[in-house]
Amino acid sequence: MKSYFFAHSHACPPEYAHRILNDTAAIETWVSPFPYSAIIVSKLNPHKLAAVLRQRLPNIWLLVTEMNSQDVDGWLPGNLWEFVQNPAQATSQQLLPISA
């Protein structure tokens, strides 16, 4: 499993995207620390994951990119970095009020 950053255009309300993320078997778990985006854990590669999301969100601009812990940096709480760095153990419970 790997962590991916997923972003989508404002043409898709975040609540609708969250329902899709909850209802997509290709997604193990996810958390949304920013509007119009989520950190997703999946067994699929980014191309296959994007294809699944494009099918579920037709005509919505979106981006899926792997979050390799050696190539990603920023400022997030430690539990979110654990989510990124250890996707096999990732769980979105208790991370944020808005989570899967």
VOFITOR-826596 format. One record per residue: x, y, z of N, C-alpha, C, CB in turn; residue number from 1. Coordinates in pm, 1 decimal. Glycine has a CB too. Layout:
residues N
   n_east  n_north     n_up  ca_east ca_north    ca_up   c_east  c_north     c_up  cb_east cb_north    cb_up seq
        X        Y        Z        X        Y        Z        X        Y        Z        X        Y        Z NUM
...
end
This chain:
residues 100
   n_east  n_north     n_up  ca_east ca_north    ca_up   c_east  c_north     c_up  cb_east cb_north    cb_up seq
     82.9   -118.3      0.0      0.0      0.0      0.0     86.9    124.1      0.0    -94.1      0.1    119.8   1
     32.8    226.2    -63.0    104.4    353.1    -70.7      8.6    467.5    -38.7    167.9    372.4   -210.9   2
     69.0    580.6     -2.2     -8.3    702.0     22.2     -4.8    788.9   -102.0     45.9    779.5    144.7   3
   -118.7    849.7   -133.1   -131.4    937.7   -248.4   -198.5   1067.4   -206.7   -210.9    869.5   -361.4   4
   -157.1   1175.2   -271.2   -225.6   1302.0   -253.8   -323.9   1315.0   -368.2   -125.5   1422.7   -249.5   5
   -448.3   1336.7   -335.8   -556.3   1352.2   -432.6   -611.6   1493.5   -418.7   -668.7   1244.7   -411.1   6
   -618.9   1565.2   -528.9   -678.6   1698.9   -530.7   -779.5   1704.7   -643.4   -570.2   1810.0   -547.3   7
   -886.1   1781.1   -621.5   -989.2   1795.2   -724.0  -1034.3   1939.7   -731.1  -1109.2   1702.4   -695.3   8
  -1095.0   1974.1   -842.5  -1138.6   2112.3   -865.0  -1259.6   2145.7   -778.3  -1172.2   2134.7  -1013.7   9
  -1286.2   2275.0   -768.4  -1400.0   2322.4   -690.4  -1534.1   2287.3   -756.2  -1389.9   2472.9   -671.0  10
  -1530.5   2234.4   -877.1  -1654.1   2191.6   -943.1  -1718.0   2072.0   -872.5  -1626.1   2156.5  -1088.8  11
  -1641.5   2007.0   -788.2  -1690.9   1894.6   -708.9  -1689.1   1935.9   -561.7  -1604.5   1765.4   -732.8  12
  -1803.0   1947.5   -497.8  -1803.7   1983.5   -356.0  -1727.9   1879.3   -272.9  -1948.5   1997.3   -305.0  13
  -1652.0   1922.1   -173.2  -1576.5   1827.2    -91.8  -1663.1   1716.1    -32.8  -1506.9   1900.5     19.4  14
  -1784.1   1747.5      8.1  -1871.1   1645.0     67.7  -1902.5   1533.6    -32.5  -2002.2   1708.6    118.1  15
  -1920.2   1571.2   -158.6  -1946.2   1470.0   -260.5  -1821.2   1384.4   -283.7  -1991.5   1536.6   -392.6  16
  -1705.2   1448.1   -292.8  -1579.8   1372.9   -308.9  -1559.1   1277.9   -191.6  -1459.4   1469.3   -321.0  17
  -1591.2   1320.8    -70.6  -1575.7   1234.0     47.3  -1665.2   1111.5     36.8  -1608.0   1311.4    176.2  18
  -1788.3   1130.3    -12.4  -1877.1   1013.9    -31.6  -1817.2    915.2   -131.4  -2016.5   1059.4    -80.3  19
  -1758.3    967.7   -239.3  -1694.5    881.3   -339.4  -1577.1    806.6   -277.1  -1646.7    964.3   -461.3  20
  -1494.6    876.7   -199.2  -1379.7    811.6   -135.7  -1423.9    701.5    -39.9  -1295.0    914.7    -61.0  21
  -1532.8    724.5     31.5  -1585.7    623.1    123.1  -1643.9    503.3     50.0  -1691.4    683.8    212.0  22
  -1688.2    524.0    -72.1  -1760.8    421.9   -147.2  -1678.6    360.3   -260.3  -1886.9    481.1   -203.6  23
  -1546.9    373.6   -254.9  -1460.0    321.3   -360.3  -1372.3    211.1   -302.8  -1373.0    434.0   -422.1  24
  -1391.4     89.0   -350.8  -1318.3    -26.3   -297.1  -1167.4    -15.1   -315.3  -1367.0   -152.8   -362.9  25
  -1122.8     61.4   -413.5   -978.8     76.0   -439.8   -908.8    158.8   -332.3   -956.8    140.5   -576.4  26
   -985.2    224.2   -247.0   -928.8    310.3   -142.6   -943.1    240.7     -7.8   -998.8    449.8   -140.5  27
   -829.5    216.0     55.6   -829.4    148.9    185.6   -878.4    243.3    295.3   -688.4     96.8    219.2  28
   -824.5    363.3    296.3   -863.3    465.6    392.1   -818.3    600.9    338.3   -802.1    437.7    533.2  29
   -861.9    707.8    400.6   -826.3    841.2    354.2   -851.5    940.9    466.2   -906.6    879.6    227.1  30
   -792.2   1056.9    450.1   -815.6   1168.8    540.8   -806.5   1296.6    458.6   -712.6   1169.6    660.1  31
   -884.4   1397.5    496.2   -888.4   1521.5    419.5   -844.9   1639.6    506.7  -1030.0   1545.5    362.9  32
   -714.5   1667.1    511.5   -667.4   1777.7    594.8   -683.8   1914.8    530.6   -523.9   1756.8    628.7  33
   -713.7   1919.5    401.1   -728.5   2045.0    327.2   -853.7   2036.7    239.7   -601.6   2074.5    240.3  34
   -919.0   2150.6    214.2  -1034.6   2148.0    124.0   -993.6   2102.1    -16.4  -1100.4   2287.4    117.3  35
  -1082.5   2033.4    -81.8  -1064.5   1987.5   -220.8   -945.6   1892.5   -237.3  -1045.9   2107.4   -312.7  36
   -910.3   1820.2   -132.0   -799.4   1725.1   -142.1   -813.0   1620.1    -33.3   -662.7   1797.3   -131.2  37
   -733.1   1514.8    -47.4   -729.4   1409.0     52.8   -596.5   1335.3     40.9   -849.5   1310.8     35.7  38
   -557.5   1273.8    149.5   -446.8   1178.5    148.1   -513.3   1041.7    147.7   -347.1   1197.5    272.7  39
   -484.6    965.1     44.1   -549.1    835.7     20.2   -447.5    724.2     38.2   -611.7    829.9   -121.6  40
   -491.3    612.9     93.3   -409.9    491.7     98.7   -475.4    388.7      6.9   -396.3    437.1    246.5  41
   -394.4    334.3    -84.3   -446.6    238.2   -181.8   -337.9    139.8   -222.4   -502.0    311.0   -306.1  42
   -380.5     23.6   -269.2   -288.9    -75.9   -324.5   -260.4    -49.1   -472.1   -346.5   -216.6   -307.0  43
   -342.3     33.4   -534.6   -325.8     62.0   -676.6   -210.3    158.8   -700.9   -455.0    119.1   -734.3  44
   -158.1    159.0   -824.4    -58.4    260.4   -860.4   -133.2    389.8   -893.4     31.1    213.2   -982.4  45
    -62.5    502.2   -906.0   -133.3    629.2   -925.2   -215.6    635.2  -1054.3    -34.1    742.1   -924.7  46
   -171.4    567.9  -1158.4   -244.0    569.7  -1285.7   -377.6    495.5  -1273.5   -158.2    506.6  -1397.4  47
   -374.5    379.2  -1210.6   -498.0    302.0  -1193.3   -592.2    370.6  -1094.9   -466.0    159.8  -1145.0  48
   -536.5    426.9   -988.2   -618.7    497.7   -890.4   -685.7    619.4   -954.5   -533.3    541.1   -769.5  49
   -610.2    694.7  -1032.6   -667.3    810.7  -1102.3   -777.1    766.4  -1199.1   -556.9    888.1  -1178.4  50
   -757.7    653.7  -1266.4   -859.4    604.1  -1359.1   -988.6    570.3  -1284.5   -807.6    480.2  -1434.7  51
   -976.3    508.6  -1168.9  -1094.1    476.6  -1087.2  -1165.0    605.2  -1046.2  -1053.8    394.5   -961.6  52
  -1087.9    702.7  -1000.8  -1147.5    828.9   -956.1  -1208.1    907.2  -1072.2  -1042.8    914.3   -885.4  53
  -1143.1    903.8  -1188.8  -1199.5    971.4  -1306.4  -1334.0    910.3  -1345.0  -1101.8    963.2  -1425.4  54
  -1343.9    779.3  -1331.0  -1469.5    711.4  -1362.8  -1580.1    752.7  -1264.7  -1449.8    558.1  -1360.0  55
  -1542.9    768.6  -1138.3  -1640.1    805.7  -1035.3  -1670.8    955.8  -1033.9  -1588.8    763.2   -899.1  56
  -1576.5   1035.6  -1086.5  -1591.4   1181.9  -1089.8  -1572.8   1232.6  -1233.3  -1488.7   1250.4   -993.9  57
  -1663.0   1197.0  -1322.9  -1645.0   1235.9  -1463.1  -1646.1   1388.4  -1479.5  -1755.1   1173.0  -1550.1  58
  -1560.0   1436.0  -1567.9  -1549.0   1578.1  -1602.1  -1502.9   1666.7  -1486.9  -1680.8   1627.5  -1651.2  59
  -1448.6   1606.8  -1382.2  -1393.4   1683.8  -1270.7  -1241.1   1679.1  -1282.3  -1442.1   1627.4  -1131.2  60
  -1179.4   1795.9  -1280.3  -1032.6   1797.9  -1281.5   -983.1   1735.3  -1153.3   -977.1   1942.9  -1297.4  61
   -881.3   1648.7  -1166.4   -824.8   1586.0  -1047.1   -678.5   1552.0  -1069.5   -903.5   1459.6  -1009.4  62
   -610.3   1531.5   -960.3   -468.4   1498.4   -961.6   -443.7   1392.2   -855.6   -379.9   1624.7   -936.6  63
   -366.6   1289.8   -890.5   -325.5   1186.8   -796.1   -175.0   1173.2   -806.9   -397.5   1050.1   -823.7  64
   -105.7   1187.7   -695.6     39.3   1172.2   -695.3     82.7   1097.0   -569.9    109.5   1309.8   -703.4  65
    184.3   1012.6   -585.2    234.2    936.5   -471.5    301.3   1029.2   -370.7    332.5    828.0   -518.2  66
    281.6    999.9   -245.0    344.4   1076.3   -137.6    460.4    993.8    -82.7    241.4   1111.7    -24.6  67
    571.1    998.0   -150.8    692.3    929.9   -106.5    749.1   1009.5     10.6    797.5    916.1   -223.5  68
    762.9    948.0    125.4    803.7   1021.4    245.8    940.4   1087.2    232.6    804.6    928.6    364.2  69
   1023.4   1042.2    139.4   1154.2   1104.9    119.3   1144.8   1228.9     30.0   1251.7   1004.3     58.2  70
   1035.7   1242.7    -44.9   1020.6   1353.5   -138.5    909.4   1450.3   -101.1    995.2   1300.1   -275.2  71
    849.4   1431.5     15.2    739.4   1516.4     60.7    783.1   1588.6    186.8    610.0   1433.0     86.3  72
    747.9   1715.2    194.6    777.4   1791.1    315.9    667.4   1893.2    337.0    916.4   1860.4    307.3  73
    657.1   1942.0    454.7    556.3   2040.8    488.3    539.5   2044.9    638.6    422.5   2009.7    418.9  74
    430.5   2101.9    682.6    402.9   2109.9    825.2    266.2   2048.5    850.9    408.9   2257.0    876.0  75
    267.1   1931.9    912.9    146.5   1858.4    949.7    166.6   1800.3   1089.1    114.4   1745.8    845.9  76
     59.1   1769.9   1159.7     72.5   1701.8   1287.9    137.8   1564.3   1268.9    -65.4   1687.2   1355.8  77
    203.3   1516.5   1371.9    273.8   1387.9   1364.8    187.1   1271.9   1321.0    332.5   1356.0   1497.1  78
     61.4   1268.4   1366.4    -24.0   1155.2   1327.7    -54.3   1155.4   1177.8   -154.9   1158.6   1406.8  79
    -56.3   1273.4   1114.2    -74.4   1275.6    968.9     51.1   1229.3    896.5   -112.4   1415.9    922.2  80
    169.3   1262.4    949.9    293.4   1212.0    889.0    299.8   1060.0    901.4    418.0   1276.9    955.7  81
    252.0   1003.9   1011.6    245.8    858.1   1025.5    155.9    799.4    917.5    194.4    818.2   1166.1  82
     46.4    865.8    890.4    -47.5    822.4    787.0     22.5    816.0    651.2   -169.0    917.5    780.5  83
    107.4    914.5    622.3    180.4    921.5    495.5    293.0    818.5    491.8    237.1   1062.7    473.8  84
    368.4    807.5    598.7    489.8    725.5    598.9    464.2    577.5    621.3    583.1    774.9    704.0  85
    353.9    540.9    683.2    323.4    400.1    711.3    183.5    365.2    660.9    334.7    370.9    863.0  86
    163.4    368.1    529.9     28.1    345.9    478.7    -29.3    208.7    511.9     27.6    364.1    330.9  87
     53.7    108.5    531.5      2.3    -24.6    564.7    -67.9    -24.2    700.5    116.3   -127.5    564.8  88
    -28.1     65.7    789.9    -89.8     76.2    920.5   -185.1    195.4    931.2     16.7     86.4   1026.0  89
   -207.2    262.8    821.4   -285.4    386.2    824.0   -430.2    361.2    863.5   -280.4    454.0    688.5  90
   -477.2    446.7    945.8   -619.1    451.8    980.5   -655.7    597.9    996.0   -650.8    370.3   1111.4  91
   -768.7    635.1    946.6   -807.5    775.3    953.2   -884.1    808.4   1080.5   -890.9    811.3    833.1  92
   -911.3    709.7   1162.7   -984.9    735.1   1285.8   -906.4    829.2   1376.4  -1015.1    603.6   1358.7  93
   -975.4    925.5   1429.3   -920.8   1019.9   1526.0   -813.9   1114.0   1468.6   -862.9    944.2   1640.9  94
   -796.1   1120.4   1337.6   -699.3   1212.8   1280.6   -754.0   1353.6   1273.4   -657.6   1167.0   1143.3  95
   -868.1   1367.5   1213.3   -931.2   1497.2   1192.5  -1081.9   1481.3   1208.0   -895.4   1555.4   1052.5  96
  -1152.7   1589.9   1232.2  -1298.6   1579.4   1235.4  -1357.9   1534.7   1101.8  -1358.4   1712.4   1275.1  97
  -1291.2   1570.4    988.6  -1340.0   1531.5    856.1  -1253.1   1417.1    805.2  -1337.8   1652.9    756.0  98
  -1294.9   1294.1    825.4  -1215.4   1180.9    778.7  -1306.7   1063.4    746.2  -1110.3   1140.2    884.5  99
  -1247.8    966.4    677.8  -1325.4    849.2    637.9  -1352.9    762.1    756.4  -1253.4    769.7    530.5 100
end
